[in-house]
Amino acid sequence: MFMNRSNPAVEVMILRKNIKGINQRILVRGKKKKRYIHFDNAASTPALVPVLNDMSRFLEWYSGVHRGTGYKSMVSSRVYDDCHQVIGRFVNADPDRDSIIMVNNTTEGINKLSYRLHLKPSDVVMTTDMEHHSNDLPWRGKATVVYVKVDKDGVLDIEHAASIFRKNYPRVKLLTVCGASNVTGHVNNVHLLAEMAHEYGARIMVDGAQLVPHRSFDMKSHSDPRHIDFIAFSGHKIFTPFGSGALIGPREVFTQNPPDYTGGGTVKIVMKKKVYWSDPPDSDEPGSPNVTGTYALARTLTYLSRLGMDKLQEHEEGLTSYLLEQIGRIPGVELYGSTDRVGVVTFNIKGLPHALVGAVLCYEAGIGTRTGCFCAQNYVRHLLGLKENHEHLKLYDQNRNDKIPGMVRLSLAGYNTREEVDYFLQWLKDIVQNKYEFKQRYKFFIEQGSFAPVDFTGGSLVDKVYKRCMKGSVM
Ligand SMILES: Cc1ncc(COP(=O)(O)O)c(C=O)c1O
C-alpha cells in the first residue's frame, strides 16, 4: 500500500489525512473560527481513522478473552495474544526470550518493573536528572537512587554515569533513562549506555514514552552488548488513545513470583495455602485485560511500520530544525535544550508568564500547546537555573500557575506541517512585539489556574465547545 516512495511529504500527507479531527474548527477570540492546530503531541497524539475503522470491525467479534468457550471469546483471545507479538516486533523484542506485558501506560510499566525487580535498599538504581517524574518516583524507597547529572543545556553527562557505575560496582542493578526527554526532546544514546551498564553487570531500562513515537527503535539481540533489557511506552503518545501501553523485558524477571498485582488471570491453581502462578505475560496482566486498547495499539504500530517510521522521522526532524532556527532569530525568546532532539521545543518569552503565552496561543491562534514543568520539575528547575524552593508549595496550593516557574512547550508529530509551524511563528512574533497589550487583554483566573482574555472567560468558551461536542451523547 505504501511502497517505494522517496518523498517524505507523501507519507506525511497520508498520515495527516488519516488523523481523526484534523480539520476540527474552534472558536477563538473575536468570534472567529479557526482550524485547531495540535502542538501538544508529547502529551497525547490523536487517533488514526483506519485504526478506528478496524476497531469497529473487530468489535463485531469482541468478547472477554481467555478461557471463554464461545467463538467470539476464542477469536478475541487469539487477536489479543497475537497483538502482543506485533507490539514486541515494533521494537524488535525477542519473541522467545522477552515478555510483552500490556499495561495502561509508561507510568504503570515503570512502576511494575520497580516492584518486579525485587530490589533491596542496598541495591543502586541509577536514574538521571532529566527524567519525567514517572521514571524517578517509582524507584524511590525501593533501592538507593543515584542521579546522573546533566549539563547546563540539559544533556546527559555520560562521564558522570560511568563514574557512578565504577564507584558503586557491583551494587548498581539498573540504569533507567529516558530515550528522549519530554522537556528538551533531547535523545539519549541508550545503546551506548546499555553497553556501559552491561560492562558493570547492570541492566538498562529505557523510558520510551517520547522516543518510540518518533524514531524506529531496536532493542537489539540479547547477545549484543548494546541490547536494551527493558522498555516501556504508552499507546496514547503514538496515535492510540485507548488506554494501552507496554512493558517489555526478559521473561525470567517476570517469573519471580508473586507479581506486584494479583488476582484473576494471574494464576494456574489457587489452593487455600498455595498458589501456582501463571507464566508471563498472564502473571502480570491481572484482571480482565484491555483487549480493544491492545488491538488498537498493535494495529496502529502496523500502520506506522508500513507507512515508514523513517520517513516520518525525517520530516519531523526537518520541521524541528526549521522551528528551532526560526525561534532562535526572535529576540526576547529563550530556548532550552540542545540540538539532537525529537520534535519537542521549549521556550520562554522574557517578561511574560509561560501560562499567559500558552493562553494567547490557545484563545487567539487556536494552537494547543502545554506550559509548566511537564512532570519533570527537577529538570525544568535546572534548565531555568533555579534552586529548590519549599515556598513554591504555596503557589501550587493556591493554583498560581501565573507565578510557578515553567516553560512553554510545542511538541510536534509526523503529521504536522511547515504551514502550521509558520503560522505559530507569526503568532510568536506578534506576542513578543505586543506583549504589553496581551498582558492587559488577559486576566489570571485563580479558580481555573489559567489566563483567559478579559472579554470572555476561558471557562465559558470551553463550556460552549464542550456542549457542542457532547451534543447527542449521553453526557
Ligand atoms: C518521558 C516520559 N516518561 C513517562 C511519561 C509518562 O507517560 P504516561 O503518562 O503515558 O504514563 C511521560 C508522559 O508525558 C513522558 O513524557
The ligand as an SDF file (V2000), in Angstrom:
LIG
                    3D

 16 16  0  0  0  0  0  0  0  0999 V2000
    9.4290   10.9020   29.1200 C   0  0  0  0  0  0  0  0  0  0  0  0
    8.1230   10.4660   29.7050 C   0  0  0  0  0  0  0  0  0  0  0  0
    8.0980    9.4010   30.5120 N   0  0  0  0  0  0  0  0  0  0  0  0
    6.9680    8.9520   31.0580 C   0  0  0  0  0  0  0  0  0  0  0  0
    5.7740    9.5830   30.8240 C   0  0  0  0  0  0  0  0  0  0  0  0
    4.5350    9.0530   31.4300 C   0  0  0  0  0  0  0  0  0  0  0  0
    3.7000    8.5990   30.4140 O   0  0  0  0  0  0  0  0  0  0  0  0
    2.2140    8.1460   30.7570 P   0  0  0  0  0  0  0  0  0  0  0  0
    1.5430    9.3660   31.2950 O   0  0  0  0  0  0  0  0  0  0  0  0
    1.6440    7.7220   29.4580 O   0  0  0  0  0  0  0  0  0  0  0  0
    2.3030    7.0820   31.7510 O   0  0  0  0  0  0  0  0  0  0  0  0
    5.7410   10.7160   30.0030 C   0  0  0  0  0  0  0  0  0  0  0  0
    4.4960   11.4440   29.7770 C   0  0  0  0  0  0  0  0  0  0  0  0
    4.4480   12.5300   29.2840 O   0  0  0  0  0  0  0  0  0  0  0  0
    6.9470   11.1560   29.4200 C   0  0  0  0  0  0  0  0  0  0  0  0
    6.9700   12.2040   28.6080 O   0  0  0  0  0  0  0  0  0  0  0  0
  1  2  1  0
  2  3  1  0
  2 15  2  0
  3  4  2  0
  4  5  1  0
  5  6  1  0
  5 12  2  0
  6  7  1  0
  7  8  1  0
  8  9  2  0
  8 10  1  0
  8 11  1  0
 12 13  1  0
 12 15  1  0
 13 14  2  0
 15 16  1  0
M  END
$$$$
